[in-house]
Amino acid sequence: MFIRVSRRFFTTILALGVVAFSARAEFRFRVSEDRGTLDWSYGEVNQDVVLQLMDGLTRAGQKGEAMPAVAARWRFSGGKNPEWVFELRKDARWSDGESVCAQHFIDAWARVLSPRFASPYAHYLFDVKNAEGFHAGRIKDFTNVGLRAEGCLRLRVALERPAVFFPALASSWVLFPVRTDLIAKHGMAWTRAENLAVTGPYVLERWDRDTRFVLRRNPRYWGAPAKEERLEGVVVSDDATALMLFKKGKLDWIRDLPFLEKKNLSKLPEYRLSPAFVEYHLGFRFSGGSAGDANFTREERCALSLALDTREIPKFLGGGEIPAGSLVPEQLGGRKTPRFDPARAKALWRSASRLVGSHRLEFYAKDVHIPLMEWIQQQWKKNLGVEVKLARTEGKTYWARLQSSPPPLFLSGVTAACAHPFNFLSELMSSTSANWGRFSSKKYDELALKTAAIREDAARANAVAAAEKLLVDEECAVIPLYFRQTASLVSGRWQGFFMNPLARVNLKDVYR
């Protein structure tokens, strides 16, 4: 059998031969891919590294709730001009000794919203007054955006509408502060270890590209010092290799476990299964296309949706997956019961389908996705008589394509930035850059926005149900598949490890 092995695999093994197999005291964790940047404002970074280096206004607690970080407290004012006011702590410092000030957050959010910067997560800030208009180019002067620094220690955030979840959202790394003076001085090299100033419990001591990140305790951190002097994130792209290194004691924490090993690994005492607000769905393209590359009609989308019994997914994936009946998790007000009606699906397809021949379902390269896509392929063949070809693409190429020219049918998902249903629903709003298929509905936008302003759980659940009825049942704009739980292996030599539902870990609390 011919096995193709990437150059990165050899780079990892060579590096581990020099580094990981030596005597050590630090906590060592797996990084599945070096994404080539630590510029957290862009969003597509190694979160397990960045979350040890940086604090934002808040940190996500054990349930995903907002906990004080650089902001010691905050308050909300409602009425016609809603706003959040954050009071920053006096002792918060950058690792080079500079005070962390409100302007550093405004500078960061200006980058996120800049049309030239093109962050896929600019929509996180669209609840801020005039932020969406600035991002779209309708407002040219950033001073018209509803952000004000009152001295160093107060940040005032004026809102377009009440956004009750905003303090929780502020824990996302996309909204962490930046130092524009260092960006101006070092350019693209501002995130190199020798140039990077940070606000979190660790500093970046060393970054060997595609090999490892070495983190050292930050002596200027405002909070309780990290319990371990050093951490090391080791880049291991291959799941089986990561498992081998864990078993040999060379790694202390790994996630993204080998799919075929999950059943056996779940019996180990080191196995952890953590609930996660991570959702997977199939998306459709709504604009563009051609005669030979047509978009699906509403009836065709609904037929494809009703032909999948997602209750079967946990049976063959075996990682504690939760079948999805909606885009929003049940804990946040989403529907528990999946949709499945093969008779209605077949009738819809026969009466509505104009698309002849085979179709393509595109997905990105993860081992766990292969059996999922094959199951979908089989279900559509069985329940609709539809032939579907599978097209697997490497991750970076896949996401770049979705952003520029999405295919008619593709795998996507939502990883929540905070524990609120709007964080899921907003992904399909017309103005959202991560709305890859370009679904657009003014009514849906209004329903989704309504959930952002409601504090009462019961009333918010009703608003979520109305939005999802339109999105999932009526328009069939997405096909919810499942909610993932995060499976990890954590060495029993270490204590204090905890992963919250946002799949975030604060390694400053880990000790031996």
C-alpha positions as CSV (number, residue, x, y, z in Angstrom):
1,M,0.0,0.0,0.0
2,F,1.3,3.5,-0.9
3,I,0.9,6.0,1.9
4,R,1.5,9.7,1.3
5,V,3.0,11.4,4.2
6,S,3.2,15.2,4.4
7,R,6.4,17.2,4.9
8,R,4.8,18.7,8.0
9,F,4.5,15.1,9.5
10,F,8.3,14.6,9.1
11,T,9.0,18.1,10.5
12,T,6.9,17.3,13.6
13,I,8.6,13.9,14.2
14,L,12.1,15.4,13.8
15,A,11.2,18.2,16.1
16,L,9.8,15.8,18.7
17,G,12.9,13.8,18.5
18,V,14.9,16.8,19.6
19,V,12.4,18.4,22.0
20,A,9.6,16.2,23.2
21,F,11.6,13.1,24.2
22,S,13.9,15.0,26.6
23,A,13.3,15.2,30.3
24,R,10.8,18.0,31.1
25,A,8.6,19.6,33.7
26,E,6.2,21.7,31.6
27,F,2.7,20.8,30.6
28,R,2.7,19.8,26.9
29,F,-0.4,19.9,24.7
30,R,-1.1,19.1,21.1
31,V,-1.6,21.8,18.4
32,S,-3.1,20.1,15.4
33,E,-2.0,22.8,12.9
34,D,0.2,25.9,12.9
35,R,-2.1,28.4,11.2
36,G,0.8,30.7,10.5
37,T,-0.5,33.7,12.5
38,L,-1.3,34.7,16.0
39,D,-3.2,37.8,14.9
40,W,-6.3,37.1,17.0
41,S,-8.3,40.0,15.5
42,Y,-8.6,38.0,12.3
43,G,-9.9,35.0,14.2
44,E,-8.4,32.0,12.4
45,V,-5.7,31.3,15.0
46,N,-4.7,28.5,17.3
47,Q,-7.1,29.2,20.1
48,D,-5.4,26.9,22.7
49,V,-2.3,29.1,22.3
50,V,-3.9,32.5,22.1
51,L,-6.1,31.9,25.2
52,Q,-3.1,31.4,27.4
53,L,-1.4,34.5,26.1
54,M,-4.3,37.0,26.2
55,D,-7.1,38.2,28.4
56,G,-9.9,40.3,26.9
57,L,-12.5,42.3,28.8
58,T,-13.9,39.1,30.1
59,R,-13.1,35.4,30.2
60,A,-15.6,32.6,29.7
61,G,-16.4,30.7,32.9
62,Q,-17.2,27.0,33.4
63,K,-20.7,27.4,31.8
64,G,-19.5,29.9,29.1
65,E,-20.7,32.8,31.2
66,A,-18.8,36.2,31.3
67,M,-16.2,36.4,34.1
68,P,-14.1,39.5,35.0
69,A,-10.8,39.7,33.3
70,V,-9.3,43.0,32.1
71,A,-12.7,44.5,33.0
72,A,-13.3,44.3,36.7
73,R,-17.0,45.0,36.3
74,W,-19.6,46.3,33.8
75,R,-23.1,47.7,33.7
76,F,-26.0,48.0,31.2
77,S,-28.2,50.9,30.5
78,G,-31.4,50.3,28.5
79,G,-33.9,52.7,27.0
80,K,-33.7,54.4,23.6
81,N,-29.9,54.5,23.7
82,P,-28.7,51.2,25.1
83,E,-25.1,50.8,26.1
84,W,-22.6,48.7,28.0
85,V,-20.0,50.4,30.2
86,F,-16.9,48.4,31.1
87,E,-14.6,49.5,34.0
88,L,-11.1,48.3,33.5
89,R,-8.9,47.2,36.4
90,K,-6.0,49.5,37.3
91,D,-3.5,46.7,37.7
92,A,-3.9,45.2,34.2
93,R,-0.6,45.4,32.3
94,W,0.8,44.4,29.0
95,S,3.8,42.1,29.3
96,D,6.1,45.0,28.4
97,G,4.8,47.0,31.3
98,E,2.3,49.3,29.5
99,S,-1.2,49.7,31.1
100,V,-4.1,48.0,29.3
101,C,-6.4,50.8,28.3
102,A,-9.8,51.2,26.8
103,Q,-8.3,52.6,23.6
104,H,-6.5,49.3,23.0
105,F,-9.9,47.6,22.7
106,I,-11.2,50.3,20.4
107,D,-8.1,50.0,18.2
108,A,-8.6,46.2,18.0
109,W,-12.2,46.5,17.1
110,A,-11.5,49.1,14.4
111,R,-9.2,46.5,12.8
112,V,-11.9,43.8,13.0
113,L,-14.5,46.1,11.4
114,S,-12.2,47.5,8.7
115,P,-13.3,46.4,5.3
116,R,-9.6,46.2,4.2
117,F,-8.7,43.8,7.1
118,A,-11.6,41.5,6.1
119,S,-12.0,39.6,9.3
120,P,-14.6,36.8,8.9
121,Y,-15.9,37.7,12.4
122,A,-16.6,41.4,11.9
123,H,-20.3,40.6,12.6
124,Y,-19.4,39.9,16.2
125,L,-19.5,43.7,16.6
126,F,-22.6,44.6,14.5
127,D,-24.6,45.3,17.6
128,V,-22.4,48.3,18.3
129,K,-23.9,51.5,17.0
130,N,-22.8,52.2,13.3
131,A,-20.4,49.3,13.3
132,E,-22.1,47.4,10.5
133,G,-22.4,50.6,8.4
134,F,-18.7,51.2,8.9
135,H,-17.8,47.6,7.9
136,A,-20.0,47.9,4.8
137,G,-18.4,51.2,3.8
138,R,-21.5,53.3,4.2
139,I,-19.9,55.2,7.1
140,K,-16.4,56.3,6.4
141,D,-15.3,57.9,9.7
142,F,-14.7,55.4,12.5
143,T,-15.3,58.0,15.1
144,N,-19.0,57.6,14.3
145,V,-18.9,54.1,15.6
146,G,-20.3,53.8,19.1
147,L,-17.1,53.2,21.0
148,R,-15.6,55.7,23.5
149,A,-12.7,55.6,25.8
150,E,-13.1,57.7,28.9
151,G,-9.6,57.9,30.1
152,C,-7.6,54.7,30.3
153,L,-10.0,52.7,32.5
154,R,-13.5,53.1,31.1
155,L,-14.9,51.8,27.8
156,R,-18.4,52.9,26.7
157,V,-20.1,50.8,24.0
158,A,-23.2,52.3,22.5
159,L,-25.5,49.8,20.9
160,E,-27.9,49.6,17.9
161,R,-30.2,47.4,20.0
162,P,-30.0,45.7,23.4
163,A,-27.3,43.0,23.2
164,V,-27.7,41.3,26.5
165,F,-24.9,38.8,25.7
166,F,-22.2,41.3,24.8
167,P,-20.1,40.8,28.0
168,A,-20.0,37.1,27.3
169,L,-19.1,37.8,23.6
170,A,-16.2,40.0,24.7
171,S,-14.4,36.9,26.0
172,S,-13.8,35.9,22.3
173,W,-10.2,36.2,21.2
174,V,-11.5,38.1,18.1
175,L,-12.2,41.0,20.5
176,F,-9.0,41.0,22.5
177,P,-7.1,44.3,22.6
178,V,-4.1,45.1,20.3
179,R,-1.2,47.5,20.4
180,T,-1.2,49.5,17.2
181,D,2.1,51.0,18.2
182,L,3.8,47.6,18.0
183,I,1.9,46.8,14.7
184,A,3.2,50.0,13.2
185,K,6.7,49.3,14.4
186,H,7.0,45.7,13.4
187,G,4.5,45.2,10.6
188,M,3.5,41.6,9.9
189,A,6.2,40.5,12.4
190,W,4.4,42.0,15.4
191,T,3.3,38.5,16.6
192,R,6.8,37.1,16.7
193,A,8.0,36.1,20.2
194,E,10.5,38.9,20.4
195,N,7.9,41.5,19.5
196,L,4.7,40.3,21.0
197,A,3.2,42.0,24.1
198,V,0.3,40.2,25.7
199,T,-2.2,40.6,28.6
200,G,-2.6,37.0,29.7
201,P,-1.0,34.6,32.2
202,Y,1.7,33.5,29.8
203,V,4.1,35.2,27.3
204,L,5.3,33.7,24.1
205,E,8.9,32.7,24.7
206,R,9.5,30.8,21.4
207,W,7.6,30.0,18.2
208,D,9.2,27.5,15.9
209,R,6.9,27.5,12.9
210,D,5.1,24.2,12.2
211,T,6.8,22.7,15.2
212,R,6.1,24.2,18.6
213,F,5.0,27.2,20.8
214,V,6.8,27.7,24.1
215,L,5.0,29.8,26.7
216,R,6.5,31.2,29.9
217,R,4.7,32.5,33.0
218,N,3.9,36.2,32.7
219,P,5.4,38.0,35.7
220,R,3.2,41.1,35.0
221,Y,-0.1,39.3,34.8
222,W,-2.8,41.1,36.9
223,G,-4.3,37.9,38.3
224,A,-3.1,34.9,40.3
225,P,0.1,33.7,38.6
226,A,-0.1,30.6,36.4
227,K,0.7,27.5,38.4
228,E,3.2,26.1,35.9
229,E,6.2,28.1,34.8
230,R,6.1,26.8,31.2
231,L,3.7,25.3,28.7
232,E,4.5,23.9,25.3
233,G,2.2,23.5,22.4
234,V,3.6,20.9,20.0
235,V,2.4,20.9,16.4
236,V,1.2,17.3,15.5
237,S,-1.0,17.2,12.4
238,D,-1.6,13.5,12.4
239,D,-4.2,12.2,15.0
240,A,-2.6,8.8,15.3
241,T,0.9,10.3,15.9
242,A,-0.6,12.5,18.6
243,L,-2.1,9.5,20.3
244,M,1.1,7.6,20.1
245,L,3.0,10.5,21.8
246,F,0.3,10.8,24.5
247,K,0.6,7.1,25.3
248,K,4.4,7.5,25.6
249,G,4.0,10.4,28.0
250,K,5.3,13.0,25.5
251,L,2.0,14.9,25.4
252,D,-0.2,15.6,28.4
253,W,-3.4,16.7,26.6
254,I,-4.7,15.9,23.1
255,R,-8.1,16.4,21.5
256,D,-9.2,15.5,17.9
257,L,-8.8,11.8,18.8
258,P,-8.4,9.2,16.0
259,F,-11.9,8.4,14.8
260,L,-11.4,4.6,14.7
261,E,-9.9,4.6,18.2
262,K,-12.6,6.5,20.0
263,K,-14.5,3.5,21.3
264,N,-11.5,2.0,22.9
265,L,-10.1,5.3,24.1
266,S,-13.4,6.1,25.9
267,K,-12.6,3.3,28.4
268,L,-9.4,4.9,29.5
269,P,-9.2,6.8,32.8
270,E,-7.6,9.7,30.9
271,Y,-10.6,10.1,28.6
272,R,-12.7,13.3,29.0
273,L,-15.9,14.1,27.2
274,S,-16.8,17.7,27.5
275,P,-20.1,19.3,26.3
276,A,-19.5,21.8,23.6
277,F,-21.5,24.5,21.8
278,V,-20.3,23.3,18.4
279,E,-22.8,22.6,15.7
280,Y,-22.4,20.9,12.3
281,H,-24.8,21.4,9.4
282,L,-25.0,21.2,5.6
283,G,-25.2,24.5,3.9
284,F,-26.6,25.6,0.5
285,R,-25.5,28.3,-1.9
286,F,-28.2,30.9,-2.6
287,S,-26.6,33.2,-5.1
288,G,-24.3,32.7,-8.1
289,G,-24.1,29.4,-10.0
290,S,-24.8,28.6,-13.6
291,A,-26.9,26.3,-15.8
292,G,-24.5,23.4,-15.2
293,D,-23.9,24.4,-11.5
294,A,-27.4,25.3,-10.4
295,N,-28.6,26.1,-6.8
296,F,-31.2,24.0,-5.1
297,T,-34.7,25.2,-4.8
298,R,-36.5,25.4,-1.5
299,E,-38.5,22.2,-2.2
300,E,-35.3,20.4,-3.1
301,R,-33.5,21.6,0.0
302,C,-36.4,20.5,2.2
303,A,-36.5,17.1,0.6
304,L,-32.8,16.6,1.3
305,S,-33.3,17.7,4.9
306,L,-36.2,15.4,5.6
307,A,-34.4,12.4,4.1
308,L,-31.8,12.3,6.9
309,D,-32.4,10.7,10.2
310,T,-29.8,12.4,12.3
311,R,-30.6,10.2,15.3
312,E,-28.3,7.6,13.6
313,I,-25.2,9.8,13.7
314,P,-24.1,8.9,17.3
315,K,-24.3,5.2,16.4
316,F,-21.6,5.3,13.9
317,L,-19.5,8.3,15.0
318,G,-19.4,7.1,18.6
319,G,-18.1,10.3,20.1
320,G,-21.1,11.4,22.2
321,E,-22.6,13.4,19.4
322,I,-26.1,14.9,20.0
323,P,-28.5,14.7,17.0
324,A,-29.5,18.2,15.9
325,G,-33.1,19.3,15.2
326,S,-32.0,22.9,15.0
327,L,-29.1,25.3,14.7
328,V,-29.2,26.2,18.4
329,P,-28.4,23.7,21.2
330,E,-31.2,22.5,23.4
331,Q,-29.5,24.1,26.4
332,L,-29.8,27.5,24.8
333,G,-33.4,27.1,23.7
334,G,-33.1,25.0,20.5
335,R,-35.4,22.2,19.4
336,K,-34.4,18.7,20.6
337,T,-36.3,16.5,18.1
338,P,-34.7,16.1,14.6
339,R,-36.7,16.3,11.5
340,F,-37.1,13.0,9.5
341,D,-39.9,12.2,7.1
342,P,-38.7,10.0,4.2
343,A,-42.1,9.7,2.6
344,R,-42.6,13.5,2.5
345,A,-39.0,13.9,1.4
346,K,-39.5,11.6,-1.6
347,A,-42.7,13.3,-2.6
348,L,-41.1,16.7,-2.5
349,W,-38.1,15.6,-4.5
350,R,-40.2,13.9,-7.2
351,S,-42.5,16.9,-7.6
352,A,-39.9,19.6,-7.4
353,S,-36.5,18.4,-8.6
354,R,-35.2,20.0,-11.8
355,L,-31.7,18.8,-11.2
356,V,-30.7,15.7,-13.1
357,G,-27.6,13.5,-12.9
358,S,-25.4,13.4,-9.8
359,H,-24.6,16.2,-7.3
360,R,-21.5,17.0,-5.3
361,L,-21.3,17.4,-1.5
362,E,-18.1,19.2,-0.5
363,F,-16.4,18.9,2.9
364,Y,-13.1,19.6,4.5
365,A,-10.4,17.1,5.4
366,K,-11.0,15.5,8.8
367,D,-11.1,11.7,9.3
368,V,-14.4,12.0,11.3
369,H,-16.1,13.6,8.3
370,I,-15.6,10.7,6.0
371,P,-18.1,8.3,7.6
372,L,-20.5,11.2,8.1
373,M,-20.4,12.1,4.5
374,E,-20.7,8.5,3.3
375,W,-23.7,8.0,5.6
376,I,-25.4,11.1,4.1
377,Q,-24.6,9.8,0.6
378,Q,-26.2,6.5,1.4
379,Q,-29.3,8.0,3.0
380,W,-30.0,10.2,0.0
381,K,-29.6,7.3,-2.3
382,K,-31.8,5.1,-0.1
383,N,-34.6,7.6,0.7
384,L,-34.6,9.8,-2.5
385,G,-32.8,7.8,-5.1
386,V,-30.3,10.7,-5.4
387,E,-26.7,10.1,-6.5
388,V,-24.2,12.3,-4.7
389,K,-20.5,12.5,-5.2
390,L,-18.2,13.4,-2.3
391,A,-15.5,16.0,-2.7
392,R,-12.9,16.3,0.1
393,T,-10.7,19.4,0.3
394,E,-7.8,20.4,2.6
395,G,-9.0,22.8,5.4
396,K,-7.3,26.1,4.4
397,T,-8.3,25.7,0.7
398,Y,-11.9,24.7,1.7
399,W,-12.6,27.7,3.9
400,A,-11.0,30.1,1.4
401,R,-13.3,28.7,-1.3
402,L,-16.4,29.1,0.8
403,Q,-15.5,32.7,1.4
404,S,-15.0,33.5,-2.3
405,S,-17.1,31.1,-4.4
406,P,-19.1,28.5,-2.4
407,P,-20.4,25.3,-4.0
408,P,-24.1,24.5,-4.2
409,L,-23.9,22.0,-1.2
410,F,-21.2,21.9,1.5
411,L,-20.4,21.0,5.1
412,S,-20.2,23.8,7.6
413,G,-20.9,24.5,11.3
414,V,-20.9,27.0,14.1
415,T,-18.5,27.2,17.0
416,A,-20.1,29.5,19.5
417,A,-18.2,32.5,20.7
418,C,-20.5,32.8,23.7
419,A,-23.3,30.9,25.4
420,H,-26.2,32.6,23.8
421,P,-28.6,31.5,20.9
422,F,-28.0,34.7,18.9
423,N,-24.4,33.5,18.4
424,F,-25.7,30.6,16.4
425,L,-28.6,32.4,14.6
426,S,-26.5,35.3,13.6
427,E,-24.3,33.1,11.4
428,L,-27.1,32.9,8.8
429,M,-28.0,36.6,8.9
430,S,-27.7,38.5,5.6
431,S,-25.0,40.8,6.9
432,T,-22.7,38.0,8.3
433,S,-19.5,37.4,6.4
434,A,-19.4,33.8,7.6
435,N,-22.8,33.2,6.0
436,W,-21.0,31.2,3.3
437,G,-24.1,30.3,1.2
438,R,-25.3,34.0,1.1
439,F,-28.7,33.1,2.5
440,S,-30.8,36.3,2.8
441,S,-34.1,36.9,4.5
442,K,-35.2,40.2,6.0
443,K,-37.8,38.4,8.1
444,Y,-35.2,35.9,9.4
445,D,-32.8,38.8,10.2
446,E,-35.5,40.5,12.3
447,L,-36.4,37.3,14.2
448,A,-32.7,36.5,14.9
449,L,-32.1,40.1,16.1
450,K,-35.1,39.8,18.5
451,T,-33.4,37.0,20.4
452,A,-30.4,39.3,21.1
453,A,-32.5,41.7,23.2
454,I,-34.5,39.3,25.4
455,R,-33.3,38.6,29.0
456,E,-36.1,36.2,30.1
457,D,-35.4,32.5,29.2
458,A,-39.0,31.6,28.2
459,A,-39.5,34.6,26.0
460,R,-36.1,34.1,24.4
461,A,-36.9,30.4,23.7
462,N,-40.1,31.4,21.9
463,A,-38.1,33.9,19.8
464,V,-35.5,31.2,19.0
465,A,-38.3,28.8,17.9
466,A,-39.8,31.4,15.5
467,A,-36.4,32.1,13.9
468,E,-35.5,28.4,13.5
469,K,-39.0,27.6,12.1
470,L,-38.3,30.0,9.3
471,L,-34.7,29.0,8.8
472,V,-34.9,25.2,9.2
473,D,-38.5,24.2,8.5
474,E,-39.8,26.7,6.0
475,E,-36.7,27.8,4.0
476,C,-34.6,24.7,4.7
477,A,-31.6,27.0,4.4
478,V,-29.4,24.6,6.4
479,I,-29.7,20.9,7.4
480,P,-28.7,20.6,11.1
481,L,-26.7,17.4,11.6
482,Y,-25.3,17.1,15.2
483,F,-23.8,18.9,18.1
484,R,-20.3,17.8,19.0
485,Q,-18.9,17.0,22.4
486,T,-15.2,17.4,22.8
487,A,-13.3,14.2,23.4
488,S,-9.9,14.6,25.0
489,L,-7.2,12.6,26.7
490,V,-5.6,14.3,29.8
491,S,-2.7,12.8,31.6
492,G,-3.5,11.7,35.2
493,R,-0.2,13.4,36.3
494,W,-1.9,16.8,36.1
495,Q,-4.7,18.4,38.1
496,G,-6.9,21.5,37.5
497,F,-7.8,20.8,33.9
498,F,-11.3,21.9,32.8
499,M,-12.9,22.6,29.4
500,N,-16.0,24.7,29.2
501,P,-18.8,24.4,26.6
502,L,-17.1,26.8,24.3
503,A,-14.2,24.3,24.1
504,R,-11.9,26.7,25.9
505,V,-9.3,25.8,28.5
506,N,-7.4,28.1,30.8
507,L,-4.1,26.2,31.3
508,K,-2.9,28.6,34.0
509,D,-4.9,26.5,36.5
510,V,-3.2,23.2,35.6
511,Y,-0.7,21.9,38.0
512,R,1.1,18.7,39.0
